[in-house]
Amino acid sequence: MRILTSTLLLCSLAAAGELKLGKPLALKQPTPIAKLSASPDAYVGKVVQVKGRVVDLCQKMGCWMNLVDAAGEGSPVRIKVKDGEIVFPKEAVGKMAVAEGKFVRLDLTREQAIAMAKHEAEENGRAFDPASITSGKTIYQIQGTGAVILE
């Protein structure tokens, strides 16, 4: 039933030119993705809004999407949501989006980094070699609460 409702909602909103997902956006201005990337620790724990082009998303559950600035340059920022709470549609890749949520820092051990990369590769049907990850890593992402897919 939830999938049917989501599908009907996607169809009706897509016709309007934008797809609203999750909670309504509260902030008035997006923070440039390049600014987040340049000094991520300054934003940890804060609610931020970003705008950019969707370059990748979870192909299995729609539980995350990566945005880059409008020109398609720079490092992407990931918007991660709770599974099933918001489902980013596969058709969003290549479109502009605005997303909002709490900016967080995750310090992963090597084992956690391997598990995350393996899971992402499986979801997206990509090959993965655990030896390619030699240490832990720190990642920054937005715990998404709402998004709008444009166009």
N, C-alpha and C positions, 0 to 999 in steps of 0.2 A: 504494500500500500504506500509506504514512504517513497519508494522508487517511482511509482506511478505519479504520485503527487509532485515529486521533484521534476519529473519529465514534463508534466503538464505546465508547471510553473516556468520551466526553461523555455518551452515553446511560446507561451504567452508573453514573457518578458523579452525574449529575443526579438520578437516582432516590434517591440517598442524601441529598439536600438541600444538598450543596455540591460544587463542582467544583474540584479541586486541579490547578494548572497549574505546570509547571516544578519547581524545587527546593523542598523543604519550607521553610516559614517558620522562621527561626531566632530572631528577636527576640520578646520576650514582650509588649511594649507598643507600640502604634502611636503615632507622633508626630502630633498634630493637624495637619490640612492648613493651618489658619489660622496655626499657629505656623511652618510651613515658609514660607508666603507672606510672613509678617511679617519674617522675617530669613533669607532663603534662603542668603546667603553663609556663615552659621554652620554650615550642614549640608553644604556642597559637599565631596565626597570621602568622606562618611560613608555607611554603610549605614543606611537608614531603612526603617521600615514605616509605611504609611498605611492608613486604613480610611475608606471613603466610598461614596457612590452613584455607579455608572457612568452618566455623562451622555452620553458619546460614545465611539465606537471606530472603528478602521479597518474600513471595510466590505468592503475588497477582500482584505486579507491577515490581518487580525486582529492586526497587529503593534504596536498601541498602544491604550491606553484612557485616558480622562480621568475622574478621580474628583473629586467635591466632598464636603464634609462631609455627615454623615447628614441634616441639615436641608435640604440642597440649596442652601446659601448659600456665598458667597465664590468666590474664584478656583479653577478646577480645577487639579489637578496631573496631569501626563501620565506614564504609565508606558509606556516604549518598550522593546520587546524586539527581538532579532535576528530578522529575517524567517524564519519557519518553525520557530524554536526553541520558541516558545510561540505558540499561536493563541488569542486572546481571542474567544469565540463571540459572534456578533451578538445572541443572546438575552440577553446579560449587561446590555444597556442597561436602566437602571431598577432593577437589582438592587444589593445591597450587595456590596462586595468588599474584601479585604485584599490589599495588594501590598507587596513588599519588593524592595530593590535599592539600588544606589549612586546617591546624589543628585549630579547633575552640572550644570555651568553651560556653556552654549553661546553664544558670542559670534558672531553671524551678520552678515555684510556684507549690504547691501541685496540684492545678487544672490542670495545664499544664502537670505535670507528670502523672496524672490520664488519661488525654486525650491521651497522647502519648502511654501509656501502653495499653489502651483500643483499640486504633487504631491498634497497632501492634498485639494484641491478635486476633482481628477480621480478619486482613489480613492473619494470619497464622492458623486460626481455633482453637484457644486455648481458654480455659475458663479464665475469668478475674474477680477478686474481687476488686472493688475500695477501700475497707477497708484495703487492703494489702499495700496501699501507705498512709503513715501517715504524710509525710511532703514533701516539695519541695526537689529538688536535683540538683546537678550539673553534667552535662555529658560533655564528651569530644568526639569529633568525627572529621573525616576528610571529608571535603566537596570535594568529589571526582571529579577529572577532567579527569582521565584516569586510566585504569587498564588492566592487562594482566592475563588471566586465563591460567595456565600452565597444562601440562600433556596431 
